[in-house]
């Protein structure tokens, strides 16, 4: 309906929400939260999620928890987020179970770890949706680190591999790190490439610095690949970061010409550090060094 006639669909959804239809309240709240086909209004979105949750809608209850967790339309309140996730999780809502487990881990109390482990394990074993995959990756991390019992490298590898094969980019990345440590470099690199290609820029921004800091040139090249994909989004900060990596040659020979183009684009969009970098590239010292290099490669006249 949204695709065929978005404005009419939004009007219908709003009317149904105002009439007290909980599924419509949930959808209308999500539209307001995302700013899709209607002006974004996180506060109103939160209010609609609360209305739907009051009817017993578990998805809405989970979204109330997410709003408290992330500060969407309401002040961040992890205690209330945990309470909302708890209600939905006990009623069998999968995402709420995963979110509750994450909140328990975030509290940092070792006493919460066994329950978080149990929640992740139950979710990991119950299907292959996005929530299941997130649980699989988290379960593998528990087993790898020994957070709720003895370390279990074989179990961790099993769950990372299962989630990776089903397309979870964090599991693909974590599997790659384990395979690198085991010396299975080619297989690790293939999983790392898949993680970078199939993920979003939020994930790439997190792993790029980790890869660029590695001593191995192959890993640094993957970090540079992640920066390149991020920069394709055109955000000034991302263009600048990619330019710095190219100028410094962190994963290969320095490429000041390509870096300069990236800095120019970022500077045009208001990135002050890119502007400063361009000035530094035009400094007399660098100009003289460039001139000297040109003189060395010029052939004397005959």
C-alpha positions in Angstrom: 0.0 0.0 0.0 2.8 2.4 0.9 4.5 1.8 -2.5 1.4 2.3 -4.6 -0.1 5.4 -2.9 2.1 6.5 0.0 0.2 9.6 1.1 -3.2 7.8 1.1 -1.6 4.9 3.0 -0.3 7.2 5.6 -3.7 8.9 6.0 -5.4 5.5 6.3 -2.8 4.3 8.9 -3.2 7.4 11.0 -7.0 7.1 11.0 -6.7 3.4 12.0 -4.3 4.3 14.7 -6.5 7.0 16.0 -9.4 4.5 16.0 -7.4 2.4 18.4 -6.2 -0.4 16.0 -2.9 -1.5 17.7 -1.1 -2.8 14.5 -1.8 0.5 12.8 -0.5 2.4 15.9 2.7 0.4 15.7 3.2 1.0 11.9 2.3 4.7 12.2 4.7 5.0 15.0 7.4 3.4 12.9 6.7 5.8 10.0 7.0 8.8 12.4 10.2 7.4 13.8 11.8 6.8 10.4 10.4 9.9 8.8 9.1 7.8 5.9 6.4 9.4 3.8 5.7 11.8 6.7 7.8 14.3 8.7 9.8 12.6 11.4 8.5 13.0 14.9 10.2 10.7 17.5 8.2 12.0 20.4 4.9 11.2 18.6 6.3 7.8 17.5 7.1 6.9 21.1 3.6 7.9 22.2 2.0 5.6 19.5 4.3 2.7 20.6 3.1 3.2 24.1 -0.5 3.2 23.1 -0.1 -0.1 21.1 2.0 -1.6 23.9 -0.8 -0.9 26.4 -3.0 -3.2 24.4 -0.6 -6.1 24.8 1.2 -5.8 21.4 4.6 -7.4 21.9 6.3 -5.7 19.0 5.2 -2.3 20.3 6.4 -3.2 23.8 9.8 -4.1 22.3 9.8 -0.7 20.4 9.1 1.1 23.7 12.2 -0.6 25.1 14.2 0.4 22.0 13.1 4.0 22.4 14.2 4.1 26.1 17.4 2.4 25.1 18.3 4.7 22.2 16.7 7.9 23.4 14.2 8.0 20.5 11.5 10.5 21.5 12.2 10.1 25.2 15.2 10.4 27.5 17.5 7.4 27.6 16.5 5.2 30.5 18.1 1.7 30.5 16.1 0.6 33.5 12.8 1.2 31.7 14.2 -0.3 28.5 15.1 -3.5 30.4 11.7 -3.6 31.9 10.0 -3.3 28.5 12.2 -5.9 27.0 11.6 -8.2 30.0 7.8 -8.0 29.5 8.0 -8.8 25.8 10.7 -11.4 26.2 8.8 -13.4 28.8 5.8 -13.5 26.4 8.1 -15.0 23.7 9.1 -12.0 21.5 12.3 -12.9 19.8 13.8 -9.5 19.4 12.9 -8.6 22.9 14.8 -11.7 24.2 17.9 -10.6 22.2 17.6 -7.0 23.3 17.1 -8.0 27.0 20.2 -10.2 26.8 22.2 -7.2 25.5 20.9 -4.9 28.2 21.9 -7.5 30.8 25.4 -7.6 29.4 25.5 -3.8 29.2 24.9 -3.5 33.0 28.3 -5.1 33.5 27.3 -7.4 36.4 28.8 -10.9 36.1 25.7 -12.3 37.8 23.6 -11.4 34.8 25.8 -13.4 32.4 24.2 -16.8 32.8 20.8 -15.4 32.0 22.1 -13.4 29.1 23.8 -16.6 27.8 20.5 -18.6 28.2 18.6 -16.0 26.3 21.1 -15.8 23.4 21.3 -19.6 23.2 17.5 -20.0 23.1 17.2 -17.3 20.4 20.2 -18.8 18.4 18.6 -22.2 18.3 15.1 -21.0 17.3 15.4 -20.0 13.6 17.4 -18.0 11.0 15.9 -14.5 11.1 18.0 -11.4 11.6 17.4 -11.6 15.4 18.4 -15.3 15.4 21.6 -14.4 13.6 22.4 -11.7 16.1 21.9 -14.2 18.9 24.1 -16.7 17.2 27.0 -14.2 16.9 26.5 -13.2 20.6 26.4 -16.8 21.7 29.6 -17.5 19.8 31.2 -14.5 21.6 30.2 -15.9 25.0 31.7 -19.3 24.1 34.9 -17.7 22.7 35.5 -15.5 25.8 34.2 -17.9 28.4 31.8 -15.3 29.9 29.4 -17.9 31.3 31.5 -21.0 31.7 34.7 -22.5 30.3 35.9 -21.2 27.0 34.7 -23.3 24.1 36.6 -22.4 20.9 35.0 -25.2 18.9 31.5 -24.1 19.9 32.3 -20.5 19.1 33.6 -21.4 15.7 30.4 -23.5 15.0 28.1 -20.6 15.8 30.2 -17.9 14.1 30.3 -20.1 10.9 26.6 -20.8 11.0 25.6 -17.2 11.3 28.3 -16.2 8.8 26.9 -18.6 6.2 23.4 -17.1 6.8 24.8 -13.7 6.0 25.5 -12.0 9.4 28.4 -9.6 8.7 29.6 -9.4 12.3 29.8 -13.2 12.4 31.6 -13.1 9.1 34.1 -10.6 10.6 34.5 -12.6 13.8 35.0 -15.9 11.9 37.6 -14.2 9.8 39.6 -13.1 12.9 39.5 -16.7 14.3 40.6 -18.2 10.9 43.5 -15.6 10.7 44.7 -16.7 14.1 44.5 -20.3 13.0 46.7 -19.5 9.9 43.8 -20.1 7.5 44.6 -16.8 5.7 42.8 -17.4 2.4 39.6 -18.5 4.0 39.7 -15.7 6.5 40.2 -13.1 3.8 37.2 -14.4 1.8 35.0 -14.0 4.9 36.4 -10.6 5.5 35.6 -9.5 2.0 32.1 -10.8 2.3 31.6 -8.9 5.6 32.8 -5.6 4.1 30.7 -6.1 0.9 27.5 -7.2 2.5 27.4 -4.8 5.5 26.4 -1.2 6.1 28.6 1.9 6.7 28.0 1.8 10.4 29.7 -1.6 10.6 32.5 -0.5 8.1 33.3 2.6 10.2 33.8 0.3 13.3 36.1 -2.3 11.6 38.1 0.0 9.3 40.3 1.5 12.1 40.8 -2.0 13.6 42.0 -3.4 10.3 44.2 -0.4 9.4 46.0 -0.8 12.7 47.0 -4.4 12.0 50.6 -5.2 11.2 49.7 -7.4 8.2 49.5 -5.6 4.8 46.6 -7.8 3.7 44.4 -6.7 6.6 45.3 -3.1 6.1 44.2 -3.4 2.5 40.8 -4.7 3.6 40.6 -1.7 6.0 41.3 0.6 3.1 38.6 -1.2 1.0 36.2 -0.6 3.9 37.1 3.1 3.9 36.6 3.3 0.1 33.1 1.8 0.3 32.2 4.2 3.1 33.5 7.2 1.1 31.2 6.2 -1.7 28.3 7.6 0.5 29.7 11.1 0.0 29.8 12.1 3.6 32.6 14.8 4.2 34.0 13.0 7.2 34.2 9.7 5.4 35.9 11.3 2.3 38.4 12.9 4.6 39.2 9.7 6.4 39.7 7.9 3.1 41.9 10.7 1.9 44.1 10.6 5.0 44.6 6.9 4.5 45.6 7.4 0.9 47.9 10.3 1.6 49.7 8.4 4.3 49.9 5.2 2.3 48.7 3.0 5.2 47.9 0.1 2.9 50.1 0.6 -0.1 52.0 3.4 -1.8 50.9 6.9 -0.9 48.4 8.5 -3.4 48.5 12.2 -2.8 46.6 13.0 -6.0 43.6 10.9 -5.1 43.8 12.2 -1.5 43.7 15.8 -2.7 40.6 15.2 -4.8 38.9 13.7 -1.7 40.0 16.6 0.5 38.7 19.1 -2.1 35.2 17.4 -2.1 35.1 17.2 1.7 36.3 20.8 2.0 33.6 22.0 -0.4 31.0 20.4 1.9 32.4 22.3 5.0 34.9 19.9 6.4 37.5 22.2 8.1 40.2 19.5 8.6 40.1 18.7 4.9 40.6 22.4 4.2 43.6 22.5 6.5 45.0 19.3 4.9 44.8 20.9 1.5 46.7 24.0 2.7 49.3 21.7 4.2 49.6 19.9 0.9 50.3 23.2 -0.8 52.9 24.3 1.8 56.3 25.6 0.4 58.2 22.7 1.8 56.0 20.2 0.1 56.0 22.2 -3.2 59.8 22.3 -3.1 60.0 18.5 -2.4 57.7 17.8 -5.3 59.8 20.1 -7.6 62.9 18.3 -6.5 61.3 14.9 -7.4 60.4 16.2 -10.8 63.9 17.4 -11.4 65.4 14.0 -10.5 63.3 12.2 -13.1 63.7 14.8 -15.9 66.2 13.8 -18.6 68.9 16.4 -19.4 68.6 18.0 -22.9 70.6 16.5 -25.7 
